[in-house]
Structures are given as C-alpha cells and as structure tokens.
Amino acid sequence: MYLLFSMMYFSGLLVFCMKRKHFLLMLLALEFIVMSLYLGLFLYLSMFNYEFYFLMVFLTMSVCEGVLGLSILVSLSRSHGNDYYQTFNMLW
C-alpha cells in the first residue's frame, strides 16, 4: 500500500509540473496530490489505534483549498476568457 501511495504522489507531482499552462489541469493535479496524501495519512494513522480525527481536519482543509482554487479559476475565466497562463502575461 505504501508503494501505491508513493506512486500516486509522485505521478501527481509529475502531472503538476508538466501541465503548468492550464490552471484547471494544475488544480486537478493538486487535488490528486491531496488525495494521495490523504491515503498516506490514513495508512500511517491506522497503525495508531485508529486515531482518525486529524484526517477529518485534513479533509476539511483540503476541501477549502479546492474551493479557493475553483473560485480563482472562475474569476480568471470570467475576466480573461480562458485559463491559459500565456494570455495572462500578454495582458500585463
């Protein structure tokens, strides 16, 4: 299971680094990284008598991060028309 966690985490990092032109794809890669970290924390905390309270806090913070990213995406797409980073640099 730890091999699955590490493969998920590093593949999420790879996609995050490769898809840096689209803001939506970067957000999806970040959510994949967060879900892999959630799996890793679940595996780690399951060894300590099922203390899963921290997982609920982590899940709450990750949902807040996702909502903040989507609100920024909606704001940028309404003001600029798309989610490409190259068009943002041209407008400055």
PAZAPA-4460 file (N, C-alpha, C; in steps of 0.05 Angstrom, whole numbers, plus 32768, in hexadecimal, padded with zeros to 4 digits):
% residues 92
    n_x    n_y    n_z   ca_x   ca_y   ca_z    c_x    c_y    c_z   seq   type   mol
   8010   7FE8   8000   8000   8000   8000   8011   8019   8000     1      M     A
   8028   8018   800D   8039   8030   800E   8045   8035   7FF2     2      Y     A
   8049   8020   7FE2   8052   8024   7FC7   803D   8032   7FB6     3      L     A
   8024   802B   7FBA   800E   8038   7FAC   800D   8056   7FB4     4      L     A
   8010   805B   7FCE   8010   8077   7FD7   8026   8087   7FCA     5      F     A
   803E   807C   7FCA   8055   808B   7FBF   8052   808E   7FA0     6      S     A
   8048   807A   7F93   8044   807D   7F76   802F   8092   7F6F     7      M     A
   801A   8092   7F7F   8005   80A6   7F7B   8010   80C2   7F7F     8      M     A
   801F   80C6   7F95   802A   80E0   7F9C   803D   80EA   7F86     9      Y     A
   8050   80D9   7F7E   8063   80E3   7F6A   8057   80E6   7F4E    10      F     A
   8043   80D6   7F47   8036   80DA   7F2E   8026   80F4   7F2E    11      S     A
   801A   80FB   7F45   800C   8114   7F47   801F   812C   7F45    12      G     A
   8037   8129   7F51   804B   813E   7F4F   8055   8141   7F32    13      L     A
   8058   812B   7F24   8061   812C   7F09   804C   8139   7EF7    14      L     A
   8033   8133   7EFA   801E   813F   7EEB   801C   815D   7EF1    15      V     A
   801F   8164   7F0B   801E   8180   7F13   8035   8190   7F06    16      F     A
   804C   8185   7F04   8063   8193   7EF7   8060   8194   7ED9    17      C     A
   8054   817F   7ECD   8053   817F   7EB0   803B   818F   7EA5    18      M     A
   8026   8192   7EB3   800E   81A0   7EA9   800B   81BB   7EB6    19      K     A
   8020   81CB   7EB4   8020   81E5   7EC1   8014   81FB   7EB0    20      R     A
   800B   81F4   7E98   7FFF   8209   7E87   7FE1   820D   7E8C    21      K     A
   7FD4   81F8   7E95   7FB7   81FA   7E9B   7FB3   81FA   7EB9    22      H     A
   7FA3   820E   7EC2   7F9E   8210   7EDE   7F8C   81FA   7EE8    23      F     A
   7F79   81F1   7ED8   7F67   81DB   7EE0   7F75   81C1   7EE4    24      L     A
   7F88   81BB   7ED1   7F97   81A2   7ED4   7FAA   81A3   7EEC    25      L     A
   7FB4   81BA   7EF2   7FC4   81BD   7F0B   7FB3   81B8   7F24    26      M     A
   7F9B   81C2   7F24   7F89   81BD   7F3B   7F82   81A0   7F3E    27      L     A
   7F7D   8193   7F27   7F78   8176   7F29   7F8F   8166   7F33    28      L     A
   7FA8   816E   7F2A   7FBF   8160   7F34   7FC3   8165   7F52    29      A     A
   7FBD   817D   7F5B   7FBF   8183   7F78   7FAC   8172   7F88    30      L     A
   7F93   816F   7F7E   7F80   815F   7F8C   7F88   8141   7F8C    31      E     A
   7F95   8138   7F77   7F9F   811D   7F77   7FB5   8119   7F8C    32      F     A
   7FC7   812D   7F8E   7FDC   812C   7FA2   7FD0   812C   7FBE    33      I     A
   7FBB   813C   7FC2   7FAE   813D   7FDD   7FA1   8122   7FE3    34      V     A
   7F95   8116   7FCF   7F89   80FC   7FD4   7F9D   80E6   7FDA    35      M     A
   7FB4   80E8   7FCD   7FC9   80D5   7FD3   7FD5   80DA   7FEF    36      S     A
   7FD7   80F3   7FF7   7FE0   80F9   8012   7FCC   80EF   8027    37      L     A
   7FB2   80F1   8020   7F9D   80E7   8032   7FA0   80C8   8035    38      Y     A
   7FA5   80BA   801F   7FAA   809D   8020   7FC2   8097   8032    39      L     A
   7FD7   80A6   802E   7FF0   80A2   803E   7FEB   80A7   805C    40      G     A
   7FDC   80BC   8062   7FD6   80C1   807E   7FC4   80AC   808A    41      L     A
   7FB1   80A2   807A   7F9F   808D   8083   7FAF   8074   808A    42      F     A
   7FC2   806D   8078   7FD3   8055   807D   7FE4   8059   8095    43      L     A
   7FEF   8071   8099   8001   8077   80AF   7FF2   8077   80CA    44      Y     A
   7FDA   8084   80CA   7FCB   8087   80E3   7FBC   806D   80EA    45      L     A
   7FB9   805B   80D7   7FAB   8042   80DE   7FBD   8031   80F0    46      S     A
   7FD7   8037   80F2   7FE8   8028   8104   7FE6   8031   8121    47      M     A
   7FD9   8049   8125   7FD8   8054   8140   7FBB   8053   814B    48      F     A
   7FB1   803C   814E   7F97   8037   815B   7F80   8047   814E    49      N     A
   7F81   804A   8134   7F6B   8057   8125   7F65   8073   812F    50      Y     A
   7F79   8083   8131   7F75   80A0   8138   7F71   80AF   811E    51      E     A
   7F58   80B1   8115   7F52   80BD   80FB   7F48   80DA   80FE    52      F     A
   7F4A   80E6   8115   7F3F   8101   8118   7F50   8115   8106    53      Y     A
   7F69   8111   8105   7F7A   8122   80F4   7F73   8120   80D7    54      F     A
   7F6A   8109   80CE   7F61   8105   80B2   7F49   8117   80AB    55      L     A
   7F37   811A   80BE   7F20   812C   80B9   7F29   8149   80B7    56      M     A
   7F3C   8151   80C7   7F47   816C   80C5   7F55   8170   80AA    57      V     A
   7F65   815C   80A2   7F73   815D   8089   7F60   815E   8071    58      F     A
   7F4B   814E   8073   7F37   814E   805D   7F28   8168   805C    59      L     A
   7F22   8175   8072   7F15   818F   8073   7F27   81A4   8066    60      T     A
   7F41   81A4   806D   7F53   81B7   8061   7F57   81B3   8043    61      M     A
   7F57   819A   803B   7F5B   8194   801E   7F42   819D   800E    62      S     A
   7F2A   819A   801A   7F12   81A4   800D   7F13   81C2   800A    63      V     A
   7F1C   81D0   801F   7F1E   81ED   801E   7F32   81F5   8009    64      C     A
   7F48   81E6   8006   7F5C   81EC   7FF1   7F50   81E8   7FD5    65      E     A
   7F40   81D4   7FD2   7F34   81CF   7FB8   7F20   81E4   7FB0    66      G     A
   7F10   81ED   7FC4   7EFC   8202   7FBF   7F0A   821C   7FB8    67      V     A
   7F1F   8222   7FC6   7F2E   823B   7FC0   7F3A   823A   7FA4    68      L     A
   7F45   8223   7F9C   7F50   8221   7F81   7F3B   8223   7F6C    69      G     A
   7F23   8217   7F70   7F0E   8219   7F5D   7F03   8236   7F5B    70      L     A
   7F02   8244   7F71   7EF8   825F   7F70   7F0C   8271   7F61    71      S     A
   7F26   826C   7F64   7F3A   827B   7F55   7F38   8274   7F37    72      I     A
   7F33   825B   7F31   7F2F   8253   7F15   7F17   8260   7F09    73      L     A
   7F01   8261   7F17   7EE9   826F   7F0C   7EEE   828C   7F08    74      V     A
   7EFB   8299   7F1B   7F01   82B5   7F19   7F14   82BB   7F01    75      S     A
   7F28   82AB   7EFD   7F3A   82AF   7EE7   7F2D   82A9   7ECC    76      L     A
   7F1C   8295   7ECB   7F0F   828F   7EB2   7EFA   82A4   7EAB    77      S     A
   7EEE   82B0   7EBE   7EDA   82C5   7EB8   7EE8   82DF   7EB0    78      R     A
   7EFF   82E5   7EBB   7F0D   82FE   7EB4   7F1E   82FB   7E9B    79      S     A
   7F2A   82E4   7E95   7F3C   82E1   7E7E   7F31   82CE   7E69    80      H     A
   7F1D   82BE   7E6E   7F11   82AE   7E59   7F1B   8291   7E58    81      G     A
   7F32   828B   7E63   7F3C   8270   7E63   7F4F   826C   7E7B    82      N     A
   7F5C   8254   7E7C   7F6D   824E   7E93   7F8A   824A   7E8B    83      D     A
   7F92   8255   7E74   7FAE   8253   7E6C   7FBF   8268   7E7B    84      Y     A
   7FD7   825F   7E83   7FE9   8272   7E90   7FF6   8285   7E7C    85      Y     A
   7FF8   827D   7E63   8006   828E   7E4F   7FF6   82A7   7E4A    86      Q     A
   7FDC   82A6   7E4A   7FCC   82BE   7E45   7FCD   82D1   7E5D    87      T     A
   7FD1   82C7   7E75   7FD3   82D9   7E8C   7FEC   82EA   7E8A    88      F     A
   8002   82DF   7E80   801B   82EE   7E7E   8019   8303   7E68    89      N     A
   8009   82FE   7E53   8006   8312   7E3D   7FF6   832A   7E46    90      M     A
   7FE4   8326   7E59   7FD3   833C   7E61   7FE1   8350   7E73    91      L     A
   7FF7   8349   7E7F   8005   835C   7E90   8012   8370   7E7F    92      W     A
***
